[in-house]
Amino acid sequence: MSGQGKSVISRWHLDCVTANGNFFIGEAVSIRWSKLHVNLVSGITCINDRIERRDTIVFKEIFPREVGPELTWDCAPLGIRGTWDSLVPKFEQALYSDKNQLVQWRCVCPRAKVTLHLGGSQALSGVGYADYIQVTADTWTLPVREIRFGRYLTDRESFIWIDLAGALSKPFVWRNGVEQPIASITDDIVA
């Protein structure tokens, strides 16, 4: 799928939660349409019940870098530098494809050990997650009525689920990076 009129949206999501409940959620987004190119980064931190949010437009993509099972993100505009060392193998899934659109998703760190430096001397260490999605389209006609996406992580387990109601014949559920053969997703339960 390549053409002058194609729209391409690329998005990284990275997070970390510590044993005492402090957390970080980060996003890096690139939007390309014809000659227009916009890059955004944002981060939310919660340390000792104090929440801070930073968003900014950047001139170049500031995406994480993958080296084997490790992912690093050095994002100066947010004042963060972190490492996600995946404890579960990465995997990917084409979530939707037709002649005009492709939605490709990669779970880069289904469950990771994270070390994150926040500006000065603050640091977070805990369990985390990272994924990447790219949507490429000539026209936006994705037949999605509802999106259910989520994850549940512990030091030992990783559950990830995706349901694009209307576009998928079945939802996806992965446990520790392995797709589960029978999946059901509702507002109240993932089975």
C-alpha atoms as one frame of an Amber mdcrd trajectory, in Angstrom:
protein
   0.000   0.000   0.000   1.912   2.991  -1.199   0.613   6.043  -2.950   0.641
   9.815  -2.849  -2.762  10.112  -1.167  -2.142   7.517   1.551  -2.553   8.527
   5.145  -0.225   6.866   7.636  -0.665   7.097  11.386   2.029   5.472  13.524
   1.713   5.302  17.302   3.923   3.931  20.090   2.508   3.316  23.562   4.816
   2.632  26.531   4.005   2.318  30.205   5.383   1.331  33.588   3.843   0.787
  37.020   5.808   0.319  40.224   5.008  -1.954  43.166   3.786   1.056  45.165
   1.451   2.340  42.403   3.521   5.104  40.807   3.232   5.027  37.016   4.223
   6.448  33.640   2.253   6.350  30.374   3.903   7.605  27.192   2.833   8.028
  23.572   4.731   8.950  20.426   2.604   9.602  17.328   3.420  10.400  13.722
   0.697  11.491  11.280   1.484  11.681   7.575  -0.942  12.705   4.871   0.310
  13.835   1.476   2.946  16.497   2.311   1.682  17.079   5.846   3.715  15.464
   8.634   2.990  16.039  12.333   4.767  14.390  15.269   3.484  14.406  18.832
   4.798  13.049  22.121   3.006  12.938  25.443   3.586  11.534  28.876   1.662
  11.180  32.107   3.425  10.435  35.369   1.989   9.790  38.784   4.449   9.838
  41.657   3.164   9.778  45.235  -0.377  10.640  44.042   0.841  13.715  42.123
  -0.128  13.528  38.437   1.746  15.488  35.767   1.056  15.557  32.048   3.251
  16.850  29.228   2.327  17.074  25.545   4.283  18.644  22.746   4.602  18.771
  18.973   8.084  17.823  17.806   9.823  18.391  14.481  11.071  14.849  14.025
   9.827  11.446  15.094  11.037  10.532  18.548  10.206   6.849  18.471  11.630
   4.158  20.737  14.437   1.937  19.421  14.348  -1.846  19.462  17.455  -3.960
  19.992  16.554  -7.613  20.512  14.179  -7.978  23.463  15.085  -4.487  24.722
  13.344  -1.247  23.871  14.805   2.145  24.732  13.143   5.528  24.562  15.123
   8.727  24.983  12.615  11.569  24.696  14.241  14.865  25.646  11.048  16.960
  25.135   9.368  14.907  27.892  12.525  14.675  29.995  12.447  10.870  30.089
  14.912   8.100  29.287  13.880   4.502  29.767  14.513   0.857  29.028  11.849
  -1.836  28.606  13.488  -5.278  28.841  10.846  -7.706  27.570  10.269 -10.854
  29.609   7.914 -12.320  26.974   8.674 -12.643  23.225   7.209  -9.929  21.001
   4.479 -10.772  18.500   2.384  -9.017  15.882  -0.998  -9.196  14.231  -2.607
  -7.622  11.170  -5.825  -6.414  12.786  -7.516  -5.408   9.550  -6.690  -5.388
   5.863  -8.538  -4.617   2.657  -7.586  -2.959  -0.651  -7.641   0.530   0.910
  -6.531   0.016   4.514  -4.073  -1.873   6.665  -4.006  -1.872  10.464  -0.794
  -3.562  11.638  -0.129  -3.975  15.362   3.042  -5.162  17.126   3.215  -6.019
  20.792   6.886  -5.242  21.341   6.978  -5.780  25.120   3.980  -7.830  26.337
   5.493  -7.778  29.832   8.735  -6.006  30.583  11.058  -5.019  33.379  11.230
  -1.230  33.128  13.756   1.298  34.364  12.737   4.869  33.666  14.524   8.131
  34.499  12.308  11.199  34.749  14.309  14.376  34.442  16.542  15.132  37.422
  16.910  12.397  39.997  13.472  10.757  39.816  13.326   7.179  38.613  10.712
   4.462  38.289  11.317   0.717  38.209   8.547  -1.775  37.687   6.577  -3.853
  35.240   5.610  -2.374  31.885   4.257  -2.788  28.407   4.963  -1.370  24.934
   3.220  -1.660  21.580   3.263  -0.080  18.133   0.408   0.321  15.675   0.434
   1.634  12.133  -2.697   2.488  10.166  -2.272   3.037   6.420  -5.268   4.068
   4.326  -6.358   5.581   1.003  -9.789   6.273   2.417 -11.024   5.851   5.978
 -13.764   3.257   5.846 -12.730   0.937   8.660 -15.907  -1.001   9.584 -15.512
  -0.757  13.348 -18.514  -0.306  15.621 -16.655  -0.627  18.904 -13.063  -1.045
  20.100 -12.115  -3.051  23.174  -8.425  -3.141  23.946  -6.701  -3.821  27.201
  -4.076  -5.638  29.155  -3.444  -7.055  32.568   0.147  -7.406  33.757   1.753
  -8.832  36.857   5.305  -9.863  37.611   4.416 -13.344  36.273   1.540 -12.964
  33.802   0.573 -10.933  30.764  -2.933 -10.886  29.270  -3.635  -8.690  26.228
  -6.893  -8.446  24.322  -8.194  -6.668  21.208 -11.700  -6.643  19.786 -12.589
  -4.424  16.835 -16.299  -5.227  16.730 -17.516  -5.171  13.147 -14.055  -5.500
  11.547 -12.906  -8.766  13.099 -14.546 -12.143  12.843 -13.245 -12.883  16.340
 -11.445 -11.039  19.099  -7.825 -11.745  19.974  -6.539 -12.705  23.408  -2.894
 -13.473  24.222  -1.518 -14.916  27.428   2.228 -14.420  27.862   2.515 -13.779
  24.115   0.623 -16.916  23.065  -2.685 -16.445  21.280  -5.527 -18.201  23.050
  -7.686 -20.382  20.759 -11.111 -19.371  22.089 -11.731 -15.791  23.104 -14.747
 -13.844  24.241 -14.651 -10.176  25.205 -17.508  -8.246  26.809 -17.682  -5.106
  28.922 -17.338  -7.254  32.050 -15.136 -10.223  31.156 -12.325 -11.518  28.971
 -12.478 -15.295  28.598
